[in-house]
Amino acid sequence: MSVARFDMTGIGNAIVDLLVRTDDAFLSRHDMPKGGMTLIDADTATRLTGLMTGGQTAAGGSVANSCAVAASLGAHVAFLGKVAADDLGAAFAAGLSEIGVHYPTAPLHNGAPTARCLIFVTPDGQRTMNTYLGAGGEFSLGDLDETVIAESAITYLEGYLFDPPAAQAAFVEAARIAKSADRLTALSLSDPFCVDRHRDGFRRLIKQGVDILFANEAEICSLYECNAFADAQAQVAADVKLAVLTRSEAGSVIVQDVNVIEVEAVPVNVVDTTGAGDAYAAGFMTAYAQGRSVHEAGKLGSRAAALAISQIGARPSAEMLRGLVG
């Protein structure tokens, strides 16, 4: 097997994040389930955007965030995801380029506008997201870059993108390309609602083509329809070579074959939980793709996640992240 050109290539929704602080009363008035992610249409996106004053704007998307964090940690990274040929799409592409992420996907012309995620952060650090998928949901087989995937140590798939049938077909093909090149495929379950919608499809994909599974406690319990984390942990060991299961302040559990490795969380003052799982996955894959042990990978993931939740927004600064590996 040749040396990988990229440590990681992410495939996911290309989204621009709009983030603002709010309170629980605002969430109640607008019928937003606290801490969750709701898919919205274009009209709702326009209405809610009008309520977001004084916030932050940044290129986002779950796996795109992981790619950005990994690049800041020193990894060689690429990203495949669809934007429109509009101002937000251009800003998204420029943002990735600025931090050194290779982004070869052609923009969508004469279709839906670039996707956006409206993030409302309450004083306890919880983030509530309303997502308009726009052009991001148009990702298909034609957007795969076979050369990039074959030259990536790990291809990382985003569960949030699993909804459209065209994207599901692209995931299966991406995993096939990676396997043919003797590379690894990773999958993030992304959110319990994704698992509820696509449990059977996720389980087929995991058994057939996933080498590394990332999930939090709620997601893995939903996947196996278990109330107890220990039961879900036991079941995932039979389906995937490496499962990385995060448990917030309880740290993370890494299941590798018959081995179970526990990694403590890094104590931190929680400001905003946006992007914690994305940063953890980035730290883990950066270390793992470069040949470090799963325990060392978990520790770097925990440190990256701690930085993410200690500030507003999904991506800690490159300077902060470089301090973890410098």
N, C-alpha and C positions, 0 to 999 in steps of 0.2 A: 504494500500500500504506500502511495506517495505521501509526502509531507503535506498536510492541509494548508491551503492558502488562507483560509478563515478558521478561527476557533469556533465561531458560531454564525449561522445564518438564521434569522428570524423570519417567519411567515405569519403575517397577522393584519389586523385592521390598521390602516393609516389614518389616524385621527388627530385633529387639533383640539387640545384641551383648553377649556375656559373654566377657571377656578375662582370661587368667591367664598368668603366666610358668611355664615348665616346662623340661624338658631332653630331649635326644634319646632317652634311655632310656625315658622315659614314652611318647613317640611310638611307639617300637618295641613296648613292652608292649601297646599298644592298637591296633597295626596301622594307624597313621596315616601316609600318605605325606607326608613333610616338604615344606612349602611348597605343598601342594595344597589343594583344597576337595572334601570328600566330602559327598554328600547322605545324611542319616540319617533313620530313622523316629522316631516319638514315644518309643518305649521306650528307644532308644539315646540320644536327647536327654536323657531323664530320668536315665539312668545316668551319662552324662558330666557333666551339670550337678552331680550330687552330688559329683564329684571336684574341682570348681572352687571352692576356698576362697581368700578374700583377694584376689579379682580385681576387675575393673571392670565396670560395667554401663552401657550407653548405647544410645540409639536408633541403628540402623545400617541396613545394606543398601548395596550398592555405589553405585547412583545416588542414593539418599537421602543418602549421605555427600557425594557431589559437590554436591548441592543445598545441603547445610548449609555446605560450604566456600564455595561461590559466594555465598551470602547473606552470609556473614561478610566476603567481599571487596567487598561493596557492590552485588551484583547483585540484581535483582528476580526472585524464584524461586517456582515452584510445584512440587508433587510429587503424583503419582497412584500409589497403591499400597494394597494391601488389608491391614488388620489385623482382628482379631476384637474383639468387644465384651467385652473382658476387661481386667484391670489392666495387662498389658503393652501392649495396644493403646492404652489411654488414655495411658500413659506415652510411647509413641512419638509420638502426636499432639501431646501437650503439648511434647515436646522440639522438634519442628519449629516449632511456634507461637512458642516462646520465642526462636528465632533468626530469626524473620520469614519463614518459608517458608509459603506458602499451601497448605493441605492439605484439599481438599474431598471426598475419597473417603469414602463411607459405610462403617462397619464391618460385618463379617460377623457375623450372629446365628445361633446354633444350628448351628455348624459347627466346623471345626478351630480350635485356639487360635492366637494370634499367633505368627508365625515367630520363630526365634532362631538365632543363629550363635555357636557355641562356638569361641573363638579361643585357640590355645595358642602362645605366643611363646617361642622358644628363645634362648639367650644370643647367638647370631649375628644376631638381629633377624628371622629368618624366622618367618612366621606360618603355622600349619596350621589350617585351618578345617573344622569339622563343622557342616553347616547342616540344620536342620529347617525346611522351607518353610511348613508349616502353612497359615494363612489367606492368606499372601502368594501362594501358587500358585493361588488362586481368582480372581485378577484376570481380568476379561473385558470384552467390548465395552461392557457396561452401565456399567462403571466409568470409561469415557473421559468427559472433560469437553470437549466440542467447543469451547466458548467459550474455555476456558483455552488449549487447544492452538492455536486460531486467533489468539490474542492473544500468543503466545510467539515470540520471534525464533528460538529453537531448541527443538525437542522431542527429548529425549535418552532413548534406549531402552536398557535393560539386557539384555545377552545372557543373564545368569543366569535371567531370567524367560521365556526363549524355550521352555522345555520343554513346558508345558501347551498343547495345541492352542488353547484359548480365548485364551490370552495371545498366541499367534502371530497369531491373527485380529485381536486388538486392536492389535498392532504395525502390521499392514498398514493398518488403518483410520486409526490415528493419523498414519501417514505420508501417507495420502491427504488427511486433513483439513489437515495442515500445508501440503502442496503446493497445495491449493485456495486457501489463504489467502496464498499466496506467501511462506511461511515455510520454514525449514530443518529437516531431520530428521538427527539424529546417532545413531549406534549404537556401543555398546561391545561387543566380542567377549567380554569378561569373563574367560574362562579357556580354556586349550587343550581341557579336557574338554568344554566347551560347543561348541567348534568341531567336535570329533570327532563329537559326537552330531548336530549340526545343520548340517554343512558346506553341503549343498545348499540348505537353507532360508535360511541366512544369505546365501549368494551370490545367491539370487533376490531377497531383500529389499534387498540392497545395490544391485544393478543397477536395481531398480524404484523404490526410494523413499528411499535414503540419500544425503545430501549430504556428511556428515562421518563418517568411520570412525575410531574409536579402537581401537588394538590394541597389545599389546606384541610383542616379537620372536617369542616362541614361538607366540603366537596367529596372527599374520599368516602365519608359515611353515606352520602347520597348515592354515589356510584354503586355501592354494594348494598344499599338499602338497609344499613345497620344503624342501630342507636348507639352502640358502643364503639369507640375508636379502636380498641384492641381487636375487635372482630373484623373491622375493615382492614386494619393493618395485616392481619393474618391472611385475608383473602387476596390482597394486592400482591403479596409475595409469590403467589402462584401464577400471576398473570404477566409480570414484567420483571426484567432483570434488576432494575434499580428504581425504587420509589422514594421520592423526597417529599415528606409530609410536614408541613409547617403548622404550628399550634400557637401562634401569637406569643404571649408572654411566657408560655410553657416551653418555648424553643421549637426544635424540629426533631423529627425521627426519620432516619434514613434506613431503608430496608434494602439490603443487597444480598440476594440469595437467602441463606439462612442467618445472615448476620443482621443485627439491629444496632444502629449507632445513634445515640442521643446527643444532640448538640444544644447547649444552653443558649437562651436568648441573651442579647446584650442589653443590660439595663439602660433605659433612656427615658427622658421626659417626652411623652407623646404629644406632638403638636398636630400632626395630620397623618392618618394612616394610608393616604393615597400612595400607591406604588410600592408598598412594603414587600408584597410577594414578587413583584417584578424585579425589585432590586436583589432580593434573596436569590432568585433564579439566575440573575446575571452573575452574581458573585460565585455561586456554585459552579456554573458552567465555565466561567473564566478559569477557575482553578482546576476543574476536572479535565477540561480540554487540554490543559498544559501539563497533565500527568500527575497532579497532586492527588492525595488520597481523598476518599469521600468525606472523612472527618475534617480534613483541612478545607475541603470545598464547602462543607457546611458551615464552618467557622467564618469563612470569608463571606458567605451568603448572609449569615446573621449580622455581621458587622455592616455590610452594605444596607441591609434592611433597617438597622438601627439609625443609620444616617438618614435614610429616606423618611422615617417617621418623626425625626427630630426637627423638621422644617416643613414649610408649606410647599406643596407641589410634589410631583411623582419622581423627580430626578434630582438627587443631590448634585451639587456643583462638581465639576471635574476636579477642581482643586481638593475638595473634601475627599473624593474617592481615591485620588492618587495617593493621598496620605495613608490609605489602607495597605497599599502594596509597595510604597516607596521606602 
